[in-house]
Structures are given as structure tokens and as C-alpha cells.
Amino acid sequence: MRDVEVEIIPGATLGHRNIPVNNVGCYVPGGRYPMVASALMSIATAKVAGVRRVVAATPPSRGKPHPATIAAMHLAGADEIYVLGGIQAIAALALGTETIAPVDMVVGPGNTYVAEAKRQLFGHIGIDLLAGPTEVLIVADESADAVMVATDLLGQAEHGPNSPATLITTSSPLAQQVLVEIDRQLEHLETAEIARQAWQDHGRIVLVKDENEAAKLTDELAVEHVEILTQDPDYFFRRLTNYGSLFLGPETNVAYGDKTISTNHVLPTGRGARYTGGLWVGKFLKTVTYQQCTPEASALIGRYCSRMCEIESFCGHKAQADLRVTRYSR
């Protein structure tokens, strides 16, 4: 992420600059829990990128905001904080109100309605991405611990009843053990009502013949969070290309990424990992180009430009080039 300047021929200088977006709105969802990590993920990232004005919005819970969320917004560097949620918040940030000046870009996770509001406003403003329910995929072999696999699947399923959780494994015994372990853990998990519904409706275990098939299927599914619990995690690190964020080995897990390890948890879902990554400093930067010519370079480039414009029948463009050729030729 560096500015670049190159003299392509004597006297003709081209370059690009990375300029932060001026005004960004960071939406932090509320709902059941205070979303401290979500506040940090979007606001702090925007401030590091150099955004001049960062506006934060979060919905009230039982008539008032979560104190922990507001504290996180403040500590992350928000310039303005509003207790406002849902599509109302997205519209207010994008279009402005009597008390809120509009922003140029809106980022942050949210429910289906928030995602739809961002989709409809995209173009009028920039957005980070269109994120659906959180997803997890675990790739495991016979070396994996069934307790750990079940824990990590249910740990993401608790996000909501429509959160997909998938296990791809080369080991039939492990698959059976994980099924038993999930049932056991659901007996005492405090969020079992949500996690059980998600697992029943959107959970799946896929048995594959080898690592190669596991890697191909993982790339095809292009899941938001991909966790590798195999003897050789580096094999998948080298092979995989479609994922939102990759968690390598049993020592790491998706909860670390969601909350504390410092990679961003605003990530592509719904197979969006085929064409984009998640939120990061670069999302808040515009890479813009510029060019400058000496008189001699302008006359040389103008001759080529004139011919191209004539071929394409762009007479107005040709006139611009011809004027410079006439003006600056010696």
C-alpha cells in the first residue's frame, strides 16, 4: 500500500496515490449482546486508514445503548456516536438527517434488513460488502479432537438459527464421534436453543476420500471462516484460495478472529470469498491515478493519441490531442 510514481518515457510521469475516504459510517449491531468487537473492527480500522470523520451508530437495547459498546466506540476513535439501529441507521448515515451529516461509505455487519439497506444504497455510497449469516467450515482428519471440532462448530452456530456449520473430514470415525459430541455439548451449552436450531437446519458433515478432495470442496464452498484441524495445515494454506479468513491448526479458532486476535471479522459470506476479502485498512483507501507531461512528451503522446481517436471516430478527443501536438511540437 504505497504511493507510486513512474516516468514511463522522458517527460511523462504517471502515478497513483492512496487517499482515505473522507467520511465513513460504522454500523455496530446490537440485539442480544453488546458487540464490543464489532465496534473495534470497523472504527479502529477506519481511523488507522486515516479517515477524517468516523460516525458510529448502534441500536438501543431495552431503551438504552449497551455501555460496553459505546465505550468501545469511543476508545476506537469514533468522532460521532448515535444510538440508532437497523435500516433507519443505514439510511441516516447514507442520506443524512437534520442532525447527521451524510457519509461517503457505510461498513459493518448487521441482520438481513441492514444488508438489504446497504445493497439498495450502494452506488449512492460505498459499502464494505454484503454479509449474510455467519458461516464456519472445519476441515479435519483422523488426528483431530472430536471435542474440539464439536466445540468450534457450535461456537459459531450460536450466532443465529440460520448460521451454517460444516465439517469436511477424511475420517469416518471422527464424523461419528463429532455427531455424538455435538449432542452431548448441546445438553449444557447456554446458547443451545440457538445453536441446536442452526445445527439441525444448516449443519452438515461431508466425508471425503483425501486431502485433495477436501481442498477442492472447501474452495468450491468459499466459506467465511475456514478452520484447519489436520496433521498438515500448511497443505491447505498452500492450496486454498477461496475463504474469508483461515484458521490454521488446533491452537487457533474462529472465536479468536471474531473477538481478539486482530484480523478483521467483517468477512464475505454466501460464497463472496470467491471474489473479495474482508474489511481491512485498504477498504477505506481510494487508489487514484494522476499524470503530468512536459511539452516534449505531450507532443509525442499526442500524435499516438490522435491516431487512436481517429480510428475510434472520437473527433472531440482527437482535437484535444491535435491541439497539444500543434502547440508543443518544435
N, C-alpha and C positions, 0 to 999 in steps of 0.2 A: 504494500500500500504506500508507494512512493510517487511523488510528482516526477514527471518525465519530460525532458526537453531534448530534441534531436535536430541537428541541422542536416536535412536529407540531401540537399545539394548546396553549394556555396550560396549563401544569402537567403535560403528558405528554411525557416525554423518552425517546427511543429512541436506540440507538447500536449500533455494532459495534466490537470490539477484535480486533487481530491478535495472537494468542498463540502462541509457538513450541511445537511438540511437545516434551514433556519428555525423552524417551529415544528415540534413533534408532540403528539398526544399519546400518552401511555395509559392504556386501559388495564386496570387491575381488577379481575373479577372478585366477587365476594362469595355469596352463597353460604355453604355450611361452615367454612373455615376461614380464618384470616390468611390471606395469600401473601405472606411476607416475601417469600422467594420470588414471586411473580413481579412484585414491585421492584426488587433489586435487579432482576434480569433485564427489564426494559429501560428503566430510568437511568441506572448507573451506566449501562451500555451506551445510551444516547449521550450522556454527559462526557464520557470518555472520548466519544467520536467528535466532540466539540460543538454539539447542538446548542444554539444560543438560548432557546426558550423551550423548556420541557414542561408540559402540562400533564398532570396526573389526575385520573378520575377513578373512583371506586364506589360501588353501591353501598347504601346503608344496610345494616343487619339489625333487625328488631328496632328500627327507628334511629340508629346511630352507626357511625363507621366503626370498624374494628380498630381499636387503638394501636395494635401492633402493626397493622397495615399502614396507617397514617405515619407512624414513627419510621417505618422502613422507607416510605416515600420521601420523607423529609431528609433522612440520613443519606439516601441515594442521590439527593441533589435536585429534587423537583422544584421548579420555580413557582408553580401554582398547583394547588391541590383542591379538587372539587369532590364533594360527596354526591355522586351522580352515577347511575348504573344503567346497564342494558343498552338498547338501541337509542335511548334518549341521550346517553353519554356519547356514543359514537357520532350521532347527528350533531350534537352541540360542539364537539371538538372539530368536526369536519366543516360545518357550515357556520358556526359561530352563533352567539346569542347576544342579548343586550349587555351581558356581563362577562362573556367568554369570547376572546378574540379567536378566530379560526386558526387551525394549524395546517401545515403542509403535508403531514403524514401521520397516520394512526397505526400504532402497533399494540400487541398484547393479545393474550388468549381470551376466550370467552365462550359462551354457550352457542347454540345453533343460531339464535336470533342475532347475537353480536357478529358472528361470522357472516350472516346474510347482509347485515347492515354494512359491513366493510366491503363486501362484494359489490353491492349496489353503488357505493360511494367511490369505489376505485376508479381512477381516472380524474375525478374532481380532486382527489387527494391520493397520495401514495399509501400503500399498506405494506406490512411485512410479509404476510402470507395468509391463506385461508385455512385455518386449522379446525379439524373436527375432533371427535372424541379421542382421548389419548390412547396410544397403542403400545404394546410390548411384544417382542418376539425373542424367544430364547432358543439358541442352538446349543444342544448338549449331546455328549456321547456317554459311554459307559463309565467314564471317570467322574461324572457329575454327581453331586449330592442331591438326592430327591427332595430332602427337606429344604435345601436352598432353592431349588428350582420352583417348588410349590410356593415358597415364601415370596419369591420375586414375581411370580405370575400374579398372585393375589394382591401383592403390594401395589401393582398398577391397576388391577381390576377394581380396587376400591375407589378409583376416581369417579366412576359413574356406572350405571347399569348398562350402558352401551359401549363400554371400553373393551376392545378386543384384546385377548391374551392368547398367544400362540406358542407352542413348543414344537420345535423340529428336532428330532433325535434319530440317531443311528442305532439306538439300543431299545429293544422291545421290553426287557426287564425294567429299565428306567421309566419308560412310559407307564407301565403298570404301577410302579411304586409312586409315581407322581400323582396319579389318579387317587390312590389311597390317601396319600399325604394331604392333598387338597381337601378332601372330605374331612380329614382329621382336624386340619387347621381352621376350617370354617366353623367348627364347633365352638371355638373360643375367640375368634377374631372379632374385635369390637365393631368393625365395619362390615361384618359378614353379610348383612342384608343386601348391601350394595354389591359387594364382591361376588356373592353367590349368584345373583341375577346376571351379572356380567359374564361369569364363567359359564353358566348354563346356556345363555343366549349367544355368546360370542367367543367362548373359549374353544380351543381345538388343539389336538396333538397329532402331528404328522410324522409317520415313521418313514425314513428314507434309507437307502442302501449304503450310502457312503458320504464322506465329506463333500465330494464334488457335487452330488445331488443336493445336499443341504445348502451349499453356497448358491447354486443356481436358483433354487426355490426362494431363498432369502432375498436375492436380488430382484426376483420377479415380484415378490410381495411388497418390497420397498417400504418397510415399516418405519415408524417414527423412532422407537427405541429398539435397538438390537443388542442383546446380551449374549456373549460367547462363553459358554461353560464347557470347554473341551480341553483335551490334553495339549493341543497346539493352537492357541488362539491366534497366533501370528499367521497361520494358514488363511484364516478368514479375513484378517486385517489386510493381507496382500490381495485377496480375491474380490472382496465385496466392494461394490460401487454405489449401491442404492440404499441409503439409510439416513435417518435424521441425525442420530448420534449413536456411536458404537461404544459398547462397554466390554472391555477385554479382560477375561479371567474372573475367577470367583472372588477376588479381593475387591472388585468394584461392582456397582449395581446402579440401577436406574434411579433409585432414591437419591444417591449422591448427585447425579446430574440434575435432578429436579430441584434440589434444595441447596447444596453447599459446595460442590467441587469446583464450581466457577465456569464450566461450559454452560451455554445458554439452554434453557428448557423450552423456549418458544421454537417449536420444530415442525416440519412438514408432516402431515398425516394424509390418509386417503391416497397413498402411492405418490404423493407430491415429491418424495425424495428422489424420484427419477429425474427431476429437473431443477431442484433447488435445495439449498441447505437451510438451516435455521437462522434465527436472529443473531446478529453479531455486529461489531463496530462498523464493518463495511456496509451494512444495510442502510446506515444513516449518512453515508457519503455518496455524493454525486461525482462520478469521474467525468469531467468536462474537458473538451479539447479547445485548443487555440492555434493560430498560425500567424506568421508575420514574414514579410518578404522585403528584401532590398529592391531597388528599382531594376537592377540587372536580373535578379531571379524572377521578378514579376513578369518582365518581358519574355523570358524563356518559357515559363509555365503558361503564360497567356497564349502563346502560339499553339501549344498542345491542347489547351482548353478550348480554343476557338474551333479547332478541327472536330473535337468531340461534340461540341454543341451543334455544329453544322450537320454532322451525321444524325444527331437526335432531333434536328429541326427545332432547337430551342434558340430562337433568334435573339431574344432578350438576354439570355445568358451569354451568347456569342458576342453581343455588343459590349458587355462588361469586360470580357477578355480582350476584345479588339481595342477598346479604349486604352487599356493598360499597355498593350503592345505598341500602340502609336505613341503614347505619352512617354514610355520609359525606354524605348529602343534607341540605341546610339549608332 
